[in-house]
């Protein structure tokens, strides 16, 4: 096991392990005929030696007999899911033949064990998906349905390029009806990177196809009762000195969640915000508020701005004034327009400091 191959084969010329080592050494040196002969000798003594079988197969491939090599290396790969050289050769050979299903199955075997080669395997998946999406995407989706340990890392890698985001969006749509659709975390990363890279149309298209969150609502979680919606389709609550916001049950009706705000009236604060993606048209914003204590009238406002350019589209006092009995819910409304030049908007509850 430790001696140089030349010495080992003189010491134990009949050892299948020594013959297998010698076959690998000959193959590495480019002497394919010697490698094949030594590999077959090793197999004659130890018929289930995967490394010897793989060496014979690779020797056949280097000799130009690729069909024979395919049969031998397929057998080696079936015998051992841990034989990396056999699976690597099968990936390349099956890709050349256009057999994405088999090639990706062997790549999956490698990816499950070899974190160090994830970048190469992920690039293989992504390049193939971009070049031949109709044939590749269904195969990739079938691999991801099994929730392999490399799934999250691969989907994250897709979010780093515009082409990858398109692949990720298509996979999200394909997997939505599967037993393992995109998780909220996976979807949140996709949405966030799509917006950061200016792919708003892709983001909106995927959100509409998935209906996650519901596409028929301009404001997500407007009733503060659905914490599962992924960002950016969700509230971001700001906590700072002088301004605290939290979602809790209304003390008049514990089954009705509301946004409860404590604000000192002196601090500059963006108390809560959410990104929206309204298409061009006319809209009406409506919000309800109730005073628990203090005199907050005129101290907070809802503001809708265009995410590109910060142009203000609308604003309305969040607390218009006391209700009839000093604690009733009152309504604030404002009408506004969105142009085609503003594909994304920011809805914010802002404090108005004295």
N, C-alpha and C positions, 0 to 999 in steps of 0.2 A: 504493500500500500504506500510505502514511503520511498522506496528505492527508485532511482532513475529507471525509466521504462526498459532501456537496453539491458541493465543489470537484472531487473526483475524477471524478464522473459528468459534469461539464461538460467536463473535460479529455479524458476517454476514455469517451464514452458507449457505445461498442461493446465495451468490455472485459468479458469474462465475469466476471473477478474483481471489477471495480468494481460490476457489476450484482449480483453475489452479496452484496457488502458493503452495497449500498443496500437489497437485499431484507431482510437481517437488521436493518438500522436501522429500516425501516418496520414490521417485525414487532414490534420492541421498543417502538415508539411506539404500537402498537395499530392501525395502519392495515393490516389484513389483506389487503384487496383489492389495495392497492399492492404489498404484500410478495409476494403470489402472482403478480402480473403481472411484477414485476421478476425473481422467481425463475425463472419460465418463460422469460423472455428470456435469462437467464444459461444455462439448460439448452439452449436452442436453439443457443447458440454453443459450449457446452462440455457435451455430454450426460452426462458422467460426473463432474460437479461434485457431490460428496456434500453439501457445505454448502448449495448452492442447492436440491438435491432435498429436504433436510431442512427448509429454510425453507418450501418449497411445502407440504410435508406438515403442518408446524405451523400454517401459515395455514389449511389445510383444516380442521384440528382446531378452531381458534378460531372458524371460521365454522360449526361444528356438523356438518360432514361427516366424522364420525369413521371411518366405514368406508373412505372414500377415503383419509383420513389414515393409517389403519392399513396399507393397501397401500403407500402411498408411503414411509412411515417404515420399514416392514419391509424394503423394497428398500434404503433408505439404510443401515439397520443391517447388512444383508448385505454391502453394498459396503465398509463400513468398520467394523471392530470398535472403532475409536478415536473414533467420533462419539458423544460422551457424551449430548448432548441427545436424539438419536434414541432411544438405548437407554433413557434415563430415561423418555421418554414411553411407550415400548412396555411398560416394566415396569408403569407405572400403568394403562395401558389394558388390558393382559392380566389384571392382578389384578382390575379391575372386572368383567371377563368371566368370572372364576373359572378362568382358564387358568394354574394355578400353574407348570406345566412350562415354558411359554414365558416367563412373567414372570421366573421364577428364572434361566432361561438368560441373559436379557438382564442381570439383576442380577449374575450371575456375571461377565459381560463387563466390567461396570463395576468390580466388586470386584477383579478381577485387575490393574487399572491404577490405581485411585484409592484409595490407602490412607486419604486424608483423609475419604472418605465411608463407610468401613467401619462406623462406629457406626450410621448411618442404614440401611444395607443389612442389617446384622446384626439391627437391631430389626425390620425388615420380616420377615426370616426367622422370628424368634422369635415375633412377634405372630401371624403366620399359623399357625405350628406349634401355638401354644396354642389358637387359635380353631378350627382344623380339622385336628387331628392325623392323622386317618385318610388324608386326601388329601395333606397337606403333607409329612409325614415321609418317605414313600417318594421324593418328588421331591428333598427335601434330601439324602437318603442317596445318591441317584444323583449329585448334584453332588459330594459328599464322596468318593465312590469314586474320582473322577478325581484326588484329592489336589491340589486347587487351592492356590495360594500363600497364600490367606486361611484355609485350613482350621484351622490351629492357633489363630489369633487368634479365629476364630468360636467354636470349642469352649471356649476359655478364657473368652470373654464369657458363655457359657451358665452357667458355674459361679458367677456372681455373684448369681443369684436362685434362689429355690426353684422357680419355674416353669421357669427355664432348666435346672436340674438334671434335672427330669423329662424335658425334651426331650433333653438329653444322654444320659440313661440309655436312652431309646428308640432314639436313633441308635446308641449302642454296641451294642445288641442287633441292630439291623437290619444293621449293618456287619460283625458278627462273621464271617459266612460269605462276605464279599466279599473281593476281592483286597487291599483296604486296610482291615483292621479297626483299631480303636483301638490306637495304639501304647501301650507301657507308660507312657510319659510322659503321654499324654493320659488314660489310665485312672487313673494315679496322681493327677493333678489332680482328676479327677472324684470319686474315692473320698475324697480328702482334704477337698474342699469339702462333699461330702455329709455327712461326719461332723461337720465344723465347724458346719454349719447344722442339725444334729440330724436329718438324713434317713437314719437308720440302716436303716429298713425298705427304702428305695430302694436304698441301698448293698448290702445283703445280697441283695436280689432280683436286681440286675444282676450281682453276683458269681456267684450261683447259675446264672443264665441263660447267662452267658459261660463259666462254669467257669474263670475266671482271677482268682486262682489256683484250683487244684482245690478244689471245694466239699466234697469228701468227707473233708477233713482239717481237724481243729480247729486244729492248729498248722501254719502255713505254713513250709515249708523246715525242718522239724524235724530233718532229716538234714544240714542245712547244705550241701546240694549243688545248690540251685536259686537262684542269685542273680538270676534274671529276674523273680521275682514282684514286682508293684508294691506300694509302700507304700499304706496302712498294713499290708498283709499281708506284712510282711517284717521281718527283724531290723534294729534300730537298735543299733549298737555304740558304746559310750561310750569315748572315749579321754581320760584325764586323768592327772595325776600320781598314781602309786600304783596305778593300775588300767588295764590295757591288754587289749583283747579283739580277736582277729582269727580269721578262718575260714581254716584251712590243712589240708593233709592230715595225718592222724595219722601220727606218725613210726614207728608199728608197721605201718601199712598206708597208704601214700601215696594209694591209690585210695579211701580212706574219709575224706572231709572231717569236721572236727570244729571246735568252738569252743574255741580255746586262750586261756586267761586267765592273766595274770600279775597278782597282787594282793598288796599289801604287808600287808594285814590291819589297817591303821590308818586308811585313808582311807574317808570316806563315799562310796559309789559305787553308781550304778545301772549295772551293767556291760553288760547287754544287755536289750533289751525288744522286745516285739511286741504289737500290738493284736489281740484275737480278738473274734469275734462269735458266741458260743455261745447257742443257744436254751435256754429253761428246761429243766432236767433234771439228772440225776446224771452225773458224769464222774469219770474217773480220770486223773491226770497222772502221767507216768512219764518219767524222765530217767536217763541213764547218765553216769558220770564216771570219770575215771582220774587218779591223782596222778602228775605227772611229777617234781616235786621239792617239798621243803618240807613243811609240816604244815597244809594248808588245811582240815582237818576242822573243821566248825563255824564257819568264817569266811565262808561264802557261803550263800545260800538262794534258792530259787525262790519267788516270791510271785505270787499271782493276786489281783488286786483288781478291784472294779467300777469302771469308768471314770467312772461318775456317782456321786459321793459318797465314793469311795475306800474303801468297805467291803472289808475283807480277806475273801476267799473261801477261800483255802488258802495254806499255806506248807509247805515241806519243805526240809531241808538239801540243798544242792547236792552236797556231798561228805560222805556219811555217815561215812566212816572209811576206813582202809587196807583194800585188798583182801587176799586170801589171801597173795599174794606181794609186796604193797606196790605193785604197779603194774597190777593187773587192773581191768577195768571193773566198777563196782558200780552198783546200781540204787537210785534213790530214787522212791518212789511216795506219792501222797496222793489220797484220795477227797474230792470236794466237790460242792456243789450250786449251781446257778445259778437264780435266780428270774426271773420275767417282768419284774420291775422293773429288771433289769440287762441291757440288750440288748448292751452292749459291755464287754469286760474288758481288763485290761492284765496281760500276763505279763512278769515281770521277774526277772532274775538280779541280786541285790543283794549288795553286800559288807557284812559285819558287822564293823565296826571294834572293836578292843579298847578 
